[in-house]
Amino acid sequence: MAPENWHVPSDEEWTTLENYLIANGYNYDGTTTEDKIAKAMASTTGWASSNFEGTPGFDQSTNNSSGFNIYPFGTVSPDGNSINAISNSVLWTSTENDSINSWRRILHWGSESFRRANAENKKNGFSVRFVRD
């Protein structure tokens, strides 16, 4: 549950943010088409290293131009085990696929995109970002 006057963003709200960042030149290569915004959203530390330009793990000092600052928290399984703590960050949306699963977004150390991922069981532990009402 979100604090008063805040909410978990819907799938549509995440898409709006992604489209804004792409259209306003936050792609790592400055283009305004396609999703290449991972570096712009990723924190400047904590990611597994990558040799691929445009990914959060490549030259982390150039990450976070958007100020969004997603840190790689990985996920927590339903039994409490931490998984992929330095390689990705998965964020919930408030949009349910069904009564058991909700849609999510993922930022991965080796990908240049911030992408919509398959709906996942709500018992899994993913990160949450709140939006002010």
Stockholm file with secondary structure:
# STOCKHOLM 1.0

chainA/1-133         MAPENWHVPSDEEWTTLENYLIANGYNYDGTTTEDKIAKAMASTTGWASSNFEGTPGFDQSTNNSSGFNIYPFGTVSPDGNSINAISNSVLWTSTENDSINSWRRILHWGSESFRRANAENKKNGFSVRFVRD
#=GR chainA/1-133 SS CCCTTEECCCHHHHHHHHHHHHHTTCSTTSCSSSCCCHHHHBCSSSCCCCSSTTSTTSSGGGCCTTSCCBCCCBEECTTSCEECTTTEEEEEEEEESSSSEEEEEEEETTCSCEEEEEEEETTSBCBCCCEEC
#=GC SS_cons         CCCTTEECCCHHHHHHHHHHHHHTTCSTTSCSSSCCCHHHHBCSSSCCCCSSTTSTTSSGGGCCTTSCCBCCCBEECTTSCEECTTTEEEEEEEEESSSSEEEEEEEETTCSCEEEEEEEETTSBCBCCCEEC
//
